[in-house]
Protein backbone atom coordinates (compact mmCIF):
# COMPACT_ATOMS: atom_id res chain seq x y z
CA UNK A 1 0.00 0.00 0.00
CA UNK A 2 1.34 3.42 -0.92
CA UNK A 3 2.30 5.73 1.91
CA UNK A 4 2.19 9.47 1.28
CA UNK A 5 5.38 11.40 1.68
CA UNK A 6 5.68 13.23 4.99
CA UNK A 7 8.17 15.79 6.24
CA UNK A 8 8.09 19.56 6.28
CA UNK A 9 5.07 20.72 4.35
CA UNK A 10 2.91 23.79 3.81
CA UNK A 11 -0.79 22.99 3.97
CA UNK A 12 -2.70 26.16 3.10
CA UNK A 13 -6.21 24.70 3.11
CA UNK A 14 -7.36 25.52 6.65
CA UNK A 15 -10.45 23.30 6.42
CA UNK A 16 -8.75 20.06 5.42
CA UNK A 17 -5.23 20.33 6.80
CA UNK A 18 -4.04 18.46 9.87
CA UNK A 19 -1.89 20.74 12.04
CA UNK A 20 1.48 19.40 13.07
CA UNK A 21 4.49 20.53 15.07
CA UNK A 22 8.12 21.19 14.12
CA UNK A 23 10.48 20.50 17.03
CA UNK A 24 13.96 22.07 17.05
CA UNK A 25 16.12 19.98 19.35
CA UNK A 26 19.66 19.89 20.60
CA UNK A 27 21.37 18.71 23.75
CA UNK A 28 22.79 20.92 26.46
CA UNK A 29 26.39 20.79 27.66
CA UNK A 30 29.20 22.82 26.21
CA UNK A 31 32.93 23.36 25.92
CA UNK A 32 35.31 25.66 27.78
CA UNK A 33 32.54 27.62 29.43
CA UNK A 34 30.33 27.92 26.36
CA UNK A 35 26.93 26.28 26.32
CA UNK A 36 25.47 24.67 23.23
CA UNK A 37 22.57 27.08 23.65
CA UNK A 38 25.00 29.82 22.62
CA UNK A 39 27.00 27.80 20.11
CA UNK A 40 23.94 26.67 18.16
CA UNK A 41 22.06 29.96 18.46
CA UNK A 42 22.80 31.23 14.92
CA UNK A 43 21.27 28.21 13.20
CA UNK A 44 18.62 27.61 15.84
CA UNK A 45 17.38 31.20 15.51
CA UNK A 46 17.61 31.08 11.72
CA UNK A 47 15.39 28.00 11.58
CA UNK A 48 13.01 29.22 14.28
CA UNK A 49 12.47 32.62 12.69
CA UNK A 50 12.26 31.26 9.17
CA UNK A 51 9.78 28.52 10.08
CA UNK A 52 7.65 30.76 12.30
CA UNK A 53 7.32 33.27 9.47
CA UNK A 54 5.10 30.75 7.65
CA UNK A 55 3.57 28.86 10.61
CA UNK A 56 0.07 30.32 10.28
CA UNK A 57 0.08 30.05 6.49
CA UNK A 58 1.30 26.45 6.49
CA UNK A 59 -0.51 24.97 9.49
CA UNK A 60 2.13 24.07 12.06
CA UNK A 61 3.68 25.29 15.31
CA UNK A 62 7.37 25.56 16.13
CA UNK A 63 8.97 24.64 19.46
CA UNK A 64 12.56 24.72 20.73
CA UNK A 65 13.83 22.21 23.30
CA UNK A 66 17.32 21.93 24.80
CA UNK A 67 17.74 18.74 26.82
CA UNK A 68 20.30 16.41 28.36
CA UNK A 69 21.78 13.81 26.01
CA UNK A 70 20.76 11.02 28.42
CA UNK A 71 17.12 12.11 28.56
CA UNK A 72 14.24 10.42 26.84
CA UNK A 73 11.92 12.21 24.42
CA UNK A 74 11.74 15.76 25.85
CA UNK A 75 8.12 16.48 24.94
CA UNK A 76 5.04 14.89 23.44
CA UNK A 77 5.50 13.99 19.78
CA UNK A 78 2.60 13.15 17.48
CA UNK A 79 2.39 11.20 14.25
CA UNK A 80 3.23 13.53 11.39
CA UNK A 81 5.44 15.84 13.44
CA UNK A 82 8.93 16.84 12.32
CA UNK A 83 12.07 16.87 14.50
CA UNK A 84 15.11 18.88 13.38
CA UNK A 85 18.09 17.81 15.46
CA UNK A 86 21.42 19.70 15.64
CA UNK A 87 24.63 18.07 16.68
CA UNK A 88 27.06 15.30 15.89
CA UNK A 89 25.51 12.39 17.83
CA UNK A 90 22.38 11.67 15.84
CA UNK A 91 20.60 8.43 16.73
CA UNK A 92 22.98 7.74 19.61
CA UNK A 93 20.90 10.22 21.65
CA UNK A 94 18.06 8.23 23.26
CA UNK A 95 15.51 10.96 22.55
CA UNK A 96 16.21 10.69 18.82
CA UNK A 97 16.52 6.93 18.76
CA UNK A 98 13.12 6.56 20.43
CA UNK A 99 11.45 8.21 17.41
CA UNK A 100 12.70 5.73 14.86
CA UNK A 101 9.75 3.42 15.37
CA UNK A 102 7.09 6.11 14.95
CA UNK A 103 5.63 8.12 12.11
CA UNK A 104 7.83 11.10 12.86
CA UNK A 105 10.02 12.81 10.29
CA UNK A 106 13.60 13.30 11.43
CA UNK A 107 15.91 15.89 9.90
CA UNK A 108 19.56 15.68 10.91
CA UNK A 109 21.27 19.09 10.75
CA UNK A 110 25.03 18.65 10.44
CA UNK A 111 26.94 21.28 12.43
CA UNK A 112 30.52 20.04 12.05
CA UNK A 113 32.94 21.00 9.26
CA UNK A 114 34.19 17.48 8.58
CA UNK A 115 33.67 15.68 5.31
CA UNK A 116 29.96 15.21 4.55
CA UNK A 117 28.55 11.70 4.19
CA UNK A 118 28.19 10.83 0.52
CA UNK A 119 25.44 8.30 1.16
CA UNK A 120 23.13 10.58 3.14
CA UNK A 121 19.54 9.79 2.25
CA UNK A 122 16.94 12.42 1.54
CA UNK A 123 13.96 10.09 1.33
CA UNK A 124 13.25 6.79 3.17
CA UNK A 125 13.31 4.41 0.21
CA UNK A 126 17.05 5.00 -0.06
CA UNK A 127 17.72 3.39 3.32
CA UNK A 128 16.01 0.05 3.99
CA UNK A 129 16.12 0.50 7.75
CA UNK A 130 14.38 3.85 7.45
CA UNK A 131 11.74 2.32 5.20
CA UNK A 132 11.06 -0.38 7.77
CA UNK A 133 10.59 2.02 10.63
CA UNK A 134 8.61 4.58 8.60
CA UNK A 135 10.77 7.58 9.52
CA UNK A 136 11.65 10.14 6.89
CA UNK A 137 15.33 10.97 7.02
CA UNK A 138 16.76 14.17 5.59
CA UNK A 139 20.27 15.59 5.86
CA UNK A 140 20.61 19.35 6.17
CA UNK A 141 23.82 21.30 6.39
CA UNK A 142 25.04 24.85 6.86
CA UNK A 143 27.54 24.95 3.99
CA UNK A 144 27.26 24.91 0.22
CA UNK A 145 30.43 22.82 0.19
CA UNK A 146 28.35 19.81 1.19
CA UNK A 147 26.01 20.15 -1.78
CA UNK A 148 28.92 19.56 -4.13
CA UNK A 149 29.58 16.21 -2.38
CA UNK A 150 25.97 15.18 -2.06
CA UNK A 151 23.28 17.09 -3.98
CA UNK A 152 20.63 15.54 -1.74
CA UNK A 153 21.71 17.75 1.18
CA UNK A 154 19.53 20.77 1.81
CA UNK A 155 21.71 23.78 2.52
CA UNK A 156 20.54 26.31 5.13
CA UNK A 157 23.40 28.45 6.46
CA UNK A 158 22.96 30.47 9.67
CA UNK A 159 21.46 33.79 8.67
CA UNK A 160 21.15 37.40 9.72
CA UNK A 161 20.26 37.83 13.41
CA UNK A 162 18.78 41.24 14.20
CA UNK A 163 19.34 41.10 17.93
CA UNK A 164 23.04 41.91 17.89
CA UNK A 165 24.18 45.49 18.65
CA UNK A 166 25.99 47.57 16.06
CA UNK A 167 29.39 49.10 16.86
CA UNK A 168 29.14 52.70 18.11
CA UNK A 169 32.34 53.74 16.36
CA UNK A 170 33.44 53.95 12.75
CA UNK A 171 36.27 51.62 11.74
CA UNK A 172 39.49 53.56 11.36
CA UNK A 173 42.74 52.20 10.01
CA UNK A 174 42.90 48.73 11.53
CA UNK A 175 45.26 48.58 14.48
CA UNK A 176 44.37 45.09 15.62
CA UNK A 177 42.26 42.07 14.74
CA UNK A 178 39.99 39.87 16.81
CA UNK A 179 40.15 36.09 16.62
CA UNK A 180 37.09 34.39 18.12
CA UNK A 181 38.58 30.97 18.56
CA UNK A 182 41.05 28.92 20.52
CA UNK A 183 44.65 30.02 20.21
CA UNK A 184 46.66 27.36 18.42
CA UNK A 185 49.15 26.80 15.71
CA UNK A 186 46.87 28.58 13.24
CA UNK A 187 48.42 31.85 14.38
CA UNK A 188 51.89 30.65 13.35
CA UNK A 189 50.78 30.53 9.72
CA UNK A 190 49.72 34.16 9.26
CA UNK A 191 52.12 37.09 8.63
CA UNK A 192 54.02 38.31 11.68
CA UNK A 193 52.77 41.89 11.28
CA UNK A 194 49.24 40.48 11.69
CA UNK A 195 50.15 38.01 14.45
CA UNK A 196 51.30 40.72 16.81
CA UNK A 197 48.03 42.62 16.36
CA UNK A 198 45.65 39.72 17.02
CA UNK A 199 43.69 39.47 20.27
CA UNK A 200 42.01 36.18 21.07
CA UNK A 201 38.47 36.10 22.48
CA UNK A 202 36.65 32.78 22.79
CA UNK A 203 33.68 33.47 25.05
CA UNK A 204 31.85 36.03 22.90
CA UNK A 205 28.35 34.68 22.34
CA UNK A 206 25.62 36.51 24.29
CA UNK A 207 24.17 39.95 23.58
CA UNK A 208 26.13 41.36 26.53
CA UNK A 209 29.34 39.75 25.24
CA UNK A 210 28.87 41.36 21.84
CA UNK A 211 27.91 44.72 23.30
CA UNK A 212 31.11 44.82 25.37
CA UNK A 213 33.23 43.51 22.52
CA UNK A 214 31.93 45.87 19.85
CA UNK A 215 32.03 48.90 22.15
CA UNK A 216 35.79 48.31 22.43
CA UNK A 217 35.89 48.79 18.64
CA UNK A 218 36.73 45.19 17.85
CA UNK A 219 35.35 45.49 14.35
CA UNK A 220 37.70 43.42 12.16
CA UNK A 221 37.72 39.66 12.70
CA UNK A 222 39.79 36.81 11.33
CA UNK A 223 38.18 33.62 10.06
CA UNK A 224 40.41 30.55 9.97
CA UNK A 225 39.35 26.97 9.23
CA UNK A 226 40.07 24.78 12.22
CA UNK A 227 40.75 21.80 9.96
CA UNK A 228 43.58 23.78 8.36
CA UNK A 229 45.46 23.68 11.65
CA UNK A 230 47.37 20.63 12.84
CA UNK A 231 46.56 19.58 16.41
CA UNK A 232 46.86 16.65 18.75
CA UNK A 233 43.60 15.36 17.25
CA UNK A 234 44.52 16.03 13.63
CA UNK A 235 47.79 15.05 11.96
CA UNK A 236 46.80 16.08 8.45
CA UNK A 237 45.12 19.23 7.21
CA UNK A 238 42.88 19.95 4.25
CA UNK A 239 43.45 22.72 1.71
CA UNK A 240 41.46 25.88 2.37
CA UNK A 241 39.54 25.67 -0.90
CA UNK A 242 38.11 22.29 0.11
CA UNK A 243 36.71 23.54 3.40
CA UNK A 244 33.36 25.08 4.32
CA UNK A 245 33.05 28.66 5.49
CA UNK A 246 32.76 29.19 9.26
CA UNK A 247 29.12 30.30 9.01
CA UNK A 248 28.28 30.02 12.70
CA UNK A 249 30.73 32.71 13.80
CA UNK A 250 30.17 34.61 10.57
CA UNK A 251 26.46 34.98 11.29
CA UNK A 252 27.15 36.59 14.66
CA UNK A 253 30.00 38.82 13.48
CA UNK A 254 28.34 40.32 10.41
CA UNK A 255 24.98 40.65 12.18
CA UNK A 256 26.83 42.69 14.82
CA UNK A 257 28.38 44.92 12.14
CA UNK A 258 31.85 43.40 12.09
CA UNK A 259 34.20 43.05 9.12
CA UNK A 260 35.45 39.53 8.40
CA UNK A 261 38.79 38.76 6.77
CA UNK A 262 38.85 35.07 5.89
CA UNK A 263 41.22 32.60 4.37
CA UNK A 264 39.91 31.11 1.10
CA UNK A 265 36.98 28.72 1.39
CA UNK A 266 35.03 26.35 -0.81
CA UNK A 267 34.17 28.20 -4.06
CA UNK A 268 30.42 27.71 -3.53
CA UNK A 269 30.57 29.37 -0.11
CA UNK A 270 32.75 32.18 -1.43
CA UNK A 271 30.22 32.84 -4.19
CA UNK A 272 27.34 32.97 -1.68
CA UNK A 273 29.27 35.51 0.44
CA UNK A 274 30.65 37.71 -2.32
CA UNK A 275 30.83 41.32 -1.13
CA UNK A 276 30.11 40.32 2.49
CA UNK A 277 33.46 38.78 3.49
CA UNK A 278 37.01 39.82 2.58
CA UNK A 279 38.59 36.62 1.28
CA UNK A 280 42.35 36.98 1.54
CA UNK A 281 44.23 34.52 -0.72
CA UNK A 282 47.45 35.02 1.23
CA UNK A 283 45.89 34.62 4.68
CA UNK A 284 48.13 31.65 5.42
CA UNK A 285 51.45 32.69 4.03
CA UNK A 286 54.87 32.26 5.53
CA UNK A 287 55.41 34.36 8.63
CA UNK A 288 57.65 36.81 6.79
CA UNK A 289 55.12 37.38 4.01
CA UNK A 290 52.17 39.75 3.84
CA UNK A 291 48.58 39.93 2.64
CA UNK A 292 47.65 41.22 -0.78
CA UNK A 293 47.87 44.94 -1.51
CA UNK A 294 44.09 45.22 -2.03
CA UNK A 295 43.31 43.94 1.47
CA UNK A 296 46.03 45.98 3.15
CA UNK A 297 44.93 49.18 1.38
CA UNK A 298 41.28 48.74 2.41
CA UNK A 299 42.14 47.98 6.04
CA UNK A 300 44.23 51.16 6.28
CA UNK A 301 41.55 53.43 4.78
CA UNK A 302 39.02 54.15 7.54
CA UNK A 303 36.26 55.78 5.42
CA UNK A 304 36.56 53.14 2.68
CA UNK A 305 36.44 50.33 5.25
CA UNK A 306 33.38 51.84 6.93
CA UNK A 307 31.60 52.08 3.58
CA UNK A 308 32.57 48.51 2.72
CA UNK A 309 31.26 47.30 6.08
CA UNK A 310 27.91 49.06 5.62
CA UNK A 311 27.46 47.49 2.20
CA UNK A 312 28.45 44.07 3.52
CA UNK A 313 26.00 44.18 6.44
CA UNK A 314 23.17 45.40 4.19
CA UNK A 315 23.87 42.64 1.67
CA UNK A 316 24.01 40.00 4.39
CA UNK A 317 20.74 41.21 5.94
CA UNK A 318 19.12 41.02 2.51
CA UNK A 319 20.56 37.76 1.21
CA UNK A 320 20.56 35.80 4.49
CA UNK A 321 17.04 36.45 5.78
CA UNK A 322 15.95 33.24 7.55
CA UNK A 323 12.71 32.61 5.65
CA UNK A 324 14.42 33.21 2.30
CA UNK A 325 17.22 30.78 3.16
CA UNK A 326 14.58 28.10 3.81
CA UNK A 327 12.77 28.92 0.57
CA UNK A 328 16.01 28.58 -1.41
CA UNK A 329 16.52 25.14 0.16
CA UNK A 330 12.90 24.19 -0.67
CA UNK A 331 12.50 23.27 2.99
CA UNK A 332 8.72 22.92 2.64
CA UNK A 333 8.97 20.52 -0.32
CA UNK A 334 7.00 22.84 -2.58
CA UNK A 335 9.06 22.42 -5.74
CA UNK A 336 8.38 19.40 -7.98
CA UNK A 337 11.36 17.05 -8.21
CA UNK A 338 11.66 14.27 -10.74
CA UNK A 339 13.77 12.15 -8.38
CA UNK A 340 11.17 12.13 -5.58
CA UNK A 341 7.96 10.16 -6.25
CA UNK A 342 4.80 11.28 -4.49
CA UNK A 343 4.23 7.95 -2.76
CA UNK A 344 6.28 5.21 -1.17
CA UNK A 345 5.41 1.63 -2.05
N, C-alpha and C positions, 0 to 999 in steps of 0.2 A: 504494500500500500504506500502511495506517495505521501511524503511528509513535507509540508510547506517550509520553505526557508525561514529561519528566524534570525535574530540578531538586531542590531540597531535599525530602526525603521521609523518612518514618519507617516502616521496614519491621520489624515486630515478630516476624514468623515467622522464627526463627533457622535453620530447616532449609531454607527456600527462598530467603531473601533473598541478594542479592549485595552484600557490603560495598562501600562507596565512601568517598571522602575529601572533606572540605570544607576548602578552602585559603583562609585569610585573607591577603590580599596588600596591601602598599602599598610605595611606593618610599622610599628613604632621602632624605637631603638635609635642608633646614631653612631657617630664616629668623631672622636676628638672634640666632644662638647657640642656637636651639631646634631640636632634631631632630624629624622627623616621627614618630619612635618615641614621643616624649613628646606631641606635638600630637594624634596619633590614639589615644593610649592609652585615653581614656574609651570610645570606641565599639569599639575593638579588643577591650578586656577585656570589655565588655558582650556582644559576639557570642561571644567565646571561651567565657566562663563559661556563657552561656545555651545554646550548642550542646553543650558538653561535658556539661552536666547530663543530656542525653538521648542521649548517644553510644552507650552500651551498649544502651539500650532500642531505639534506632532503627537500629543497624547501620552506623555510620560512625565515622571518626576525624577529628579536627580538628588542623590544623597552621597555624602562623603563620610567614610569611616576609616579611622586609624586604629589598629588593634595590635595585640601582641601576636607574634608569630606562632606561639603555642596554642592560641585560642581556637575554639571552634568557630562556626559561622557566626559573624558578629551581629547580624540582624536578620529578620525574617526575609526569606527569598521566595518568590513565587514563580510558577511555571511561566516562561516567556520573558522573565527579567534578563537583564544584561549586567555582567560584572566586568569592569575594566580594572585590571590589577597591575600595579607598578612594582617593579623590583626584579631581582635576579633569582628568586627561589621558585617561582611558579608553583607547580602542583606539589612541591614538598611542604608547602604551608597547609596545615590541616584544613583551614577554612576554605581554601581553594579546592583541595582534593575532595572534600565532602560534596562539592557541587557536580562532580563528574557523572554521577548517576541520575541527575535530574535534568529537566528540560530547561536548563539555564544556559544562556550564551556566555561564553568566557572569552574575553579579549585580553591577551597578554601584551602589555606595553613594555618594550625593552628599553631600559634606562642606562645600560652600560655601553661603552664604546668599543667593545670587542668585536670580533668578526661575527656578522649576522649568520644565523642558520640558513643554509640554502634549501632545506627541505621543509621550511615552515609552511604549514597548511593554512589556507584562507577559509576553505569550506570543509565540512566533515567527511565528505566522501573521499578525501585524499588521505585520511588516516583511519584505518580500519577500527582502531580502538575508540576513536571519537565517534565513528558511525554507530558502534555498538552501544555506547552510553548515551547517545543522543545529544551531546553537547557540541555547540558550534564553536570552533576554535578560529580565532583570527590573531595574526601577529601585527602589532603596530610598533612603530619606531619614531624617534625624534629626528632622524637624519636622512637626508636624501641619498646618502652614500649607501644605505641599505637597499634602496630600491634598485640600484644597479646590480646588486647581488641576487636579489629575489624580488621580481616585480609584483609578487603577491603581497608584499608588505604595504600597509597603509602608512603614509608618512604624515605625522602631525608634530611639527616642532613646537617647543614652548614659545608662546607668543608675547605680545605686548601686555604689560601689567600696569594699569593706571595708578596703582596705589603708591608707587615709589615717588619720593620727593625729587625735585629737580635741583641741581646745584645753584647756589645763590650767587656764584661768581662766574665771570667769563674766563674761559681758558686763555691763559697767556702763553708765552713760550714755555714749553714743557721742561720743568726742572727735575721732575721725578715721575716714576711710573708706579702703578699699584699692581701687585700680583696677588690675586685671590686664590691661592692654592698653598700646597705644602712645599716648603723650601726643599729642593733636592738638586740633583745634578743637572736638571734642566737649565739652571742659571749659569752653569759653566759653559753653555753652548751659545750664549748670546754675546754680542760685543761688550768689551770691558767698560766702554763709556756709558753703556746702558746698565750693566750690572751694578755699578756703584750708585745708580740713581733709582734702584728698585726697592720698594718697601713691600714686605710680605704681610698680608692680612687674610687669615683663613676664616675667622668667625664673623663674616659680614653677610647676614641673611635677613634679619628682621627689619621692619620699617625704621626702628630706632637706630639699628646698626648703620643703615644706609644714610639716614639723616646726619649722623655724626661723621660718617666717612666722607660724604659729599660736601659737608660744610667745611671740611678741612681742605677743600679743593683737590681732592683725589679724583681727577676727571679723565685721566688717560690710563687705560688698563691693558695689560698684556694677556694674550690668550695663547697657551702652549698645550699641545696634546700630551696627555700623561703617558700615552703609549709610545711617545717618541723618546722617553727618558728611560735609560736603564735603571733598574732597582734590584733589590734583593728578591723581588717576586718576578722579575722580568729580565732575562738575559739578552734577549734580542729586541730590537725596536722596528717599527714599521715606518716607511717613508711618509712624510707629511701629506702628500697628495693622495694617499690611500686612506686617510683617517677622517672620521666625521668631525664636523665643527662642534665646539663645546657650547651647545645651545642653552644648556641650563644656566650657566653663568652669564652667557650673552644676553638672555632674556632680562635678567635682573639689571645688568649694567646699562644696556641701552635704554631700558624703560626708565632708569634713574637719570638719564641724560649723560652717560659717560661715553667716551670715545674708546673704541677697542682697536688695538693693533695686534694682529694675529699672524702666526706663521701660516703658510699655505695649508689648504684643506682639500677635501675631495672636491673636484670640479663642480659637481652638482650643488653642493652646499655653497661654494663660492658664488655661483651664479644666482642662487636664491638670495644672497646677502650683498649683492653688488650695490655699492654706494652707501652701505650701512656699516661696513667693517673695513678697516685699512688692512689689507692683506700684504704683508711684507715678505717678499721672496727671499730676502737675506736675513730673516729673523734668526735662524740658527746658522751662523757663520762662525768662522774661527774667532777666538777671543780678540784678536788684533784687528779684525775686520770692522765693517760698519754697515749700516742699513743703506738702502738706496737713497739717492739724492732727493727723489720726489717725496718720500716719507719724511726725511730729515727737514726739508724745506717747509713742509706743512706744519710739522710739530714746533717749529721755531717762529711761526707767523701767527700770533695770537688772534687777530681778527679773522684770518682765513680759516683757522682751526675752529673758531666759534661758529662761523657760517657753515663749515662742513658738518659740525656736530648737529646743528639745528636741522639741516637737510636730512642727516642720517636718522635722527630720532623721528622726524615727520614721516619718512619713508617706512621705517620700521612699524610705527603706529598704524600706518595705512595697510601695509602688506602683511602684517602679522597679527591682524585682528582675530581673536579666537574662533568666532563663528565662521569666518572666511577660510581659515586653515582647515576646519572640519569639512567645509563644502568642497574644497580642492581635493581632499582625500576621499570624497564620496562616502563619508562616514555613515550616512543614513541609507546607503544602498539605493540611491535614487536613479543612478545612471545604468542603462541596460548594458550588460556585458555578455559577450558571446560565450565566454568560458565558464559562466555560472548558470546552470539550468535553474528553472523556477522551482523544481521539486526534487526531492531526494527519494530514489527508489529504495 
